[in-house]
């Protein structure tokens, strides 16, 4: 029965403001400051980690897009570097001074 009275007494003292005036607050003040600081640190750390995850996801999307763009450009370059494609482009631009060699290349011996 005493525990109930003691709990009620603490709650009554907390709501009435007596606990702020007595030595109880000064006795546990550093502990409360520690808990508040810890809570602020946790909130800041969580916010920082959320920003880092968001930035990481954005960079991953950008890398994926750049890889796709690289593959597209590489295949286009391979297509354009074929001899038949080069010949076709020369004919389209009416460049007749350059022609494909008639004989295969020869190896020069030293």
C-alpha positions in Angstrom: 0.0 0.0 0.0 2.9 2.3 0.7 4.3 2.0 -2.8 1.0 3.2 -4.2 1.1 6.2 -1.9 4.7 6.8 -2.8 4.0 6.7 -6.6 1.0 9.0 -6.1 3.2 11.3 -4.1 5.8 11.5 -6.8 3.3 12.1 -9.5 1.6 14.8 -7.3 5.0 16.5 -6.7 5.9 16.3 -10.4 2.6 18.0 -11.5 2.6 20.6 -8.7 6.2 21.7 -9.4 7.6 20.8 -6.0 10.1 18.4 -7.7 11.7 21.4 -9.5 12.2 23.3 -6.3 13.7 20.5 -4.2 17.1 18.9 -4.4 15.8 16.1 -6.7 16.3 18.1 -9.9 19.8 19.3 -8.9 20.7 15.7 -8.0 19.6 14.3 -11.3 20.3 17.4 -13.5 23.4 16.1 -15.2 21.7 12.9 -16.0 18.7 14.7 -17.6 21.1 16.9 -19.6 22.9 13.8 -20.7 19.7 12.2 -21.9 18.6 15.3 -23.7 22.0 15.5 -25.4 21.9 11.9 -26.3 18.4 12.4 -27.8 19.6 15.4 -29.9 22.7 13.4 -31.1 20.4 10.5 -32.1 18.1 12.8 -34.0 21.0 14.5 -35.8 22.6 11.2 -36.6 19.4 9.7 -38.0 18.8 12.8 -40.2 22.4 12.6 -41.5 22.1 8.9 -42.3 18.8 9.6 -44.1 20.4 12.2 -46.3 23.3 9.9 -47.0 21.0 7.1 -48.1 19.0 9.5 -50.3 22.2 10.7 -51.9 23.5 7.2 -52.4 20.3 6.1 -54.2 20.5 9.2 -56.4 24.1 8.4 -57.4 23.2 4.8 -58.0 20.5 5.9 -60.4 22.9 8.3 -62.1 25.5 5.5 -62.5 22.9 3.2 -64.0 21.8 5.9 -66.5 25.5 6.6 -67.4 26.2 2.9 -68.0 23.2 2.7 -70.3 24.3 5.8 -72.2 27.9 4.4 -72.5 26.6 1.1 -73.9 24.5 3.0 -76.5 27.4 5.2 -77.5 29.8 2.3 -77.7 27.4 0.3 -80.0 26.9 3.4 -82.2 30.7 3.8 -82.5 31.1 0.2 -83.4 28.5 0.5 -86.1 30.0 3.7 -87.5 33.5 2.3 -87.6 32.6 -0.5 -90.0 34.2 -0.2 -93.4 30.9 -0.5 -95.2 29.4 2.3 -93.0 32.4 4.5 -93.7 32.1 3.9 -97.4 28.4 4.7 -97.3 29.0 7.9 -95.5 31.7 9.0 -98.0 29.3 8.3 -100.9 26.5 10.3 -99.2 28.9 13.3 -98.8 30.2 13.0 -102.4 33.8 12.5 -101.3 35.5 10.6 -104.1 39.1 11.3 -103.2 39.1 8.6 -100.6 38.5 5.0 -101.8 38.8 1.6 -100.3 42.1 -0.2 -101.2 41.9 -2.7 -104.0 44.8 -4.9 -102.8 45.1 -6.3 -99.3 47.7 -4.8 -97.0 51.3 -6.2 -97.3 53.6 -6.9 -94.4 56.9 -5.1 -94.6 59.9 -7.1 -93.4 62.9 -5.4 -91.9 
